[in-house]
């Protein structure tokens, strides 16, 4: 769908590259500009002390791209990058604003070079404010600073870490959406636009429902343990075969009746302790204890039949190992095949949007460092002599 769209990606790690990765899946020509030593995320497993040539974390967000290694801090490397940007549709970067300005890679400078350019900036804290140049990874900016981590942590418990790149991928999805909107706008106006996302702002939006409550009422309920929640029916329960499932009642009293029928607790439907949300909140320990005892009597498979019979909203609490074999996850298109360098394929995660009737999957493997240096520079009009000169000056890898 994005065939003919060229993206110059000057970015490392995950948040911005994940946006470029989605666009590559959708057909864009994404040229990944890397430092001569490569994107640091290529060494993800090495920093963990794991000796492995394979890097599924890098592959996920960089499949189908072309890699060009440029020393952008050098005069010749900087000029080469600008030459590539001059004919691009999108410039995607997560370099901090101050660094981009010093390098002449800020929006106003590149807009003068290429008025049709969509300039997508991904940062920790945004392009404005005193902290715009503060370094920000997702556990700091998306998780901790935004309030997400504090609210996700049960009351009185110590803060816990965010799983790898969760906030990065949410931010990358938002960035890809913003770029698509700007490209559509350009199709009508002919003009480019600055698109700005940040881990902080995306985290606040992800927490939006609770943040809206905070703004409206000046406070928001903390996250409590299973027995102390405000809505005890909205909870997790353990089955007889040691599986957990979650139940999410809708905003009506009808689901209490359905849950009571499914769990064979019909005698509690009219119990004054459990009639109405306020009463259940006041007696949450008794509610959860009664349901715990009921759910412990049957297996997960048996509960699937009982809960589905009552048309209740529920789901098993699965491990990643279970998710990758989940028939419904597979049917939803959550997994796909990625071409590998040896001509085969490898199973991987699909981008979050399915487009029917078109090829929306990986077009190739993730690139080796500088794999496409000569190819891309020739496309940009450089002669073999000019390329050799750039390599000799160590402006290009």
Secondary structure as GFF3:
##gff-version 3
##sequence-region A 1 397
A	DSSP	beta_strand	6	10	.	.	.	ID=ss1
A	DSSP	alpha_helix	15	25	.	.	.	ID=ss2
A	DSSP	beta_strand	29	34	.	.	.	ID=ss3
A	DSSP	three_ten_helix	40	43	.	.	.	ID=ss4
A	DSSP	alpha_helix	44	47	.	.	.	ID=ss5
A	DSSP	alpha_helix	56	62	.	.	.	ID=ss6
A	DSSP	beta_strand	66	69	.	.	.	ID=ss7
A	DSSP	alpha_helix	75	86	.	.	.	ID=ss8
A	DSSP	beta_strand	90	93	.	.	.	ID=ss9
A	DSSP	alpha_helix	97	102	.	.	.	ID=ss10
A	DSSP	alpha_helix	107	113	.	.	.	ID=ss11
A	DSSP	beta_strand	118	123	.	.	.	ID=ss12
A	DSSP	pi_helix	138	145	.	.	.	ID=ss13
A	DSSP	alpha_helix	148	152	.	.	.	ID=ss14
A	DSSP	alpha_helix	166	189	.	.	.	ID=ss15
A	DSSP	beta_strand	193	198	.	.	.	ID=ss16
A	DSSP	alpha_helix	199	206	.	.	.	ID=ss17
A	DSSP	alpha_helix	208	217	.	.	.	ID=ss18
A	DSSP	beta_strand	235	238	.	.	.	ID=ss19
A	DSSP	beta_strand	244	247	.	.	.	ID=ss20
A	DSSP	alpha_helix	254	262	.	.	.	ID=ss21
A	DSSP	three_ten_helix	266	268	.	.	.	ID=ss22
A	DSSP	alpha_helix	277	282	.	.	.	ID=ss23
A	DSSP	alpha_helix	284	295	.	.	.	ID=ss24
A	DSSP	alpha_helix	300	309	.	.	.	ID=ss25
A	DSSP	beta_strand	314	316	.	.	.	ID=ss26
A	DSSP	alpha_helix	320	323	.	.	.	ID=ss27
A	DSSP	alpha_helix	327	331	.	.	.	ID=ss28
A	DSSP	beta_strand	335	339	.	.	.	ID=ss29
A	DSSP	beta_strand	345	349	.	.	.	ID=ss30
A	DSSP	alpha_helix	373	379	.	.	.	ID=ss31
A	DSSP	alpha_helix	384	392	.	.	.	ID=ss32
###
